[in-house]
Each structure stands twice: as C-alpha cells, then as structure tokens.
Amino acid sequence: MVLYIKNMVCQRCIMAVKNEAEKLGIQNAEITLGRMKIQGKEPEPPVLESLKTALRNLGFEIIDDKKSRLIERVKTLVIEKIHHNNEGEVRYNWSELIANDLNYEYNYISNLFSSVEGITIEQFIIRQKIEKVKELLFYDELTLSEIAYRMGYSSDAYLSNQFKKITGMTPGQFRKLLDKNRNAIDLL
C-alpha cells in the first residue's frame, strides 16, 4: 500500500510522519518525501483515519486523487533537486527530468500544474531556487557568483535580476537586512 502525503519538504517531515505512523502501530513503513509505502498487511480503516487526522494536525495531508498526487510529485521532485541536492550545482532540463520521472508528457503535467496551482512549473522552480538562494545568503559562506553557479544561473547578474523580481530587493540588500537583524552573542 502506498500513501501520498502533501507538504512533506524535508527530513524533519519524514521523521514527523514516521513518528505518527509508529504511534499508531504502523512499523513496516518506508517513508520518503511525499510518500509512505506500507509493507505487508494494510492497516485497518480506523488506523488509517487516525493517521489522516494526526498528519492533518501536523500540516500534512494524504492525497487521494491521481491529479493531486501528480502535482505533489512534481513539487517533491523540484524541492529534492533544489533544496536537498548533494551533487553541487542545480542544472537540469526540468521538462525532461519531470516527464521522465513521472512517466507523463510534460505538456500534460505542465497544463495540469498551472490549472491547479495558478502558477507555472517554471515559476514554482524559480521560487524554490530563490528560497535556496536566501538560505545560502543567510549562511554567508559563498559569494554571489558561487551561489549563481551552484543554482544553475548563467551569471550573478541574471540571479540578481531574478532575485529582485521575486523579493523586491537585490541579494546585497537582502544580506544587509540580515546583518541588521542579527545580534552579537555578547549582547544576548
């Protein structure tokens, strides 16, 4: 049995879902971002209802219909590739990657995503990349050029333009804003 779970975006989400499943006696579950595969005997309907309720209380949702599962798989794939990428840079032919991973024509997936989410897959990817850029700027370990390269931008100027279009400020302004909000340890 496979359950598809909406709003799982990180390792903590996996841990939270695993904890709730174990509390309900579901020990034989393989849990990954957006998915719980239960091995062996399926849980009884009351247990599944309790799981749905527990997950809903944590901000997750079990997805029942095929189209919603498809959209969630697109989101999970993008989030994995951008936020949990251990390969270095984020350079993909997104349409090919998504179509191959989901085994559907990209045009179908793209139209479905846009009609349900109200934004294109490309816009979703850009928003996720900008969130990752914010995180990298916050840690202040990389230059803007290094961040641009890692995130698959052709130049730091292109990244800066896209960052400003999404956030309303340049990466430099964002860094300065972060510096103003931070307190020295000895002042805490």
C-alpha positions in Angstrom: 0.0 0.0 0.0 1.3 3.4 -0.9 0.0 6.7 0.6 0.9 10.0 -1.0 1.4 12.8 1.5 1.2 16.5 0.7 3.5 19.2 2.2 6.5 17.0 3.0 9.6 19.0 2.2 12.5 18.0 4.5 14.0 15.3 6.7 12.1 16.6 9.7 8.8 16.0 7.8 9.9 12.4 7.2 10.6 12.0 10.9 7.3 13.5 12.0 5.3 11.2 9.7 7.3 8.2 10.8 6.7 9.1 14.5 2.9 9.4 13.9 2.8 6.1 12.0 4.7 4.3 14.8 2.4 5.8 17.4 -0.5 4.1 15.5 1.4 0.8 15.3 2.5 1.1 11.7 6.0 -0.2 12.0 6.6 -1.5 8.5 6.5 1.7 6.5 9.2 3.1 4.2 8.8 6.9 4.3 10.3 9.3 1.8 9.4 12.9 0.8 5.7 12.8 -0.2 5.3 9.1 0.1 4.7 6.3 2.7 5.0 2.7 1.4 3.5 0.3 3.9 4.9 -3.2 3.6 2.8 -6.3 4.4 -0.6 -6.2 5.9 -2.6 -2.9 5.4 -3.7 -1.0 8.5 -7.3 -1.2 9.4 -9.6 1.7 8.3 -9.8 3.2 11.8 -6.0 3.3 12.0 -5.8 5.0 8.5 -8.4 7.6 9.6 -6.4 8.2 12.8 -3.2 8.6 10.7 -5.0 11.1 8.3 -6.1 13.1 11.3 -2.7 13.1 13.0 -1.0 14.1 9.8 -3.5 16.9 9.1 -2.8 18.2 12.6 0.9 18.4 11.7 0.1 20.3 8.4 0.3 17.3 6.1 -2.5 15.7 4.0 -3.0 12.3 2.5 -3.7 12.8 -1.2 -6.4 10.6 -2.6 -6.9 11.7 -6.2 -4.5 10.9 -9.1 -4.1 14.5 -10.4 -3.2 15.9 -6.9 -0.7 13.1 -6.4 0.9 14.0 -9.8 1.2 17.7 -8.8 2.6 16.8 -5.4 5.2 14.5 -7.1 6.3 17.5 -9.3 6.7 19.7 -6.2 8.6 17.0 -4.3 10.9 16.4 -7.2 11.7 20.1 -7.6 12.2 20.5 -3.9 14.5 17.5 -3.7 16.6 18.7 -6.6 16.9 22.2 -5.4 17.0 22.0 -1.6 18.4 18.5 -1.0 20.9 18.4 -3.8 24.3 16.9 -2.8 25.6 17.0 -6.4 26.8 20.6 -6.3 25.1 22.7 -9.0 21.4 22.8 -9.9 21.4 22.5 -13.7 18.6 20.4 -15.2 16.5 20.2 -18.2 13.4 20.4 -16.0 10.9 19.4 -18.6 12.8 16.3 -19.5 13.5 15.4 -15.8 9.9 15.8 -14.7 8.5 14.0 -17.7 10.9 11.1 -17.3 10.4 10.8 -13.5 6.6 10.9 -13.7 6.2 9.0 -17.0 3.8 11.5 -18.5 4.1 14.0 -21.3 5.5 17.3 -20.0 2.7 19.4 -21.7 0.1 17.4 -19.8 1.9 17.8 -16.5 2.6 21.5 -17.1 -1.1 22.3 -18.0 -2.4 20.3 -15.0 0.0 22.0 -12.6 -0.8 25.5 -13.9 -4.6 24.9 -13.8 -4.5 23.7 -10.2 -1.7 25.7 -8.7 -2.3 29.0 -10.5 1.4 29.3 -11.5 3.6 27.5 -14.0 6.1 24.8 -13.1 8.8 27.3 -14.2 7.6 29.9 -11.7 7.5 27.2 -9.0 11.1 26.3 -9.8 12.2 29.9 -9.7 10.5 30.5 -6.3 12.2 27.4 -4.9 15.6 28.5 -6.3 15.2 32.0 -4.8 14.3 30.4 -1.4 17.5 28.4 -1.6 19.5 31.5 -2.6 18.1 33.2 0.5 19.3 30.4 2.6 22.8 30.5 1.1 22.9 34.2 1.5 21.9 33.8 5.2 24.8 31.5 5.9 27.2 33.9 4.1 29.7 31.2 3.1 29.6 31.7 -0.7 30.0 34.7 -2.9 27.1 35.7 -5.2 29.0 34.3 -8.2 29.4 30.9 -6.4 25.7 30.9 -5.5 24.7 31.7 -9.0 26.9 28.9 -10.4 25.6 26.4 -7.8 21.9 27.3 -8.5 22.4 27.0 -12.3 22.3 30.7 -13.3 24.4 31.8 -16.2 25.7 34.8 -14.3 25.3 36.6 -10.9 23.7 39.5 -12.8 20.9 37.2 -14.0 20.5 35.8 -10.5 20.3 39.3 -9.1 17.7 40.4 -11.6 15.5 37.3 -10.8 16.1 37.7 -7.1 14.9 41.4 -7.2 11.9 40.5 -9.4 10.8 37.9 -6.8 11.7 39.6 -3.5 11.8 43.3 -4.4 15.4 43.7 -3.3 18.8 42.8 -4.5 20.9 40.0 -2.9 23.1 42.7 -1.4 20.2 44.5 0.1 18.9 41.1 1.5 22.3 40.4 3.1 22.4 43.9 4.7 18.9 43.3 6.0 20.0 40.1 7.6 23.0 41.8 9.2 20.8 44.4 10.8 18.6 41.8 12.4 21.5 39.8 13.9 22.7 40.4 17.4 26.2 39.7 18.6 26.5 36.8 21.1 27.8 39.1 23.9 24.7 41.3 23.6 22.2 38.5 24.1 
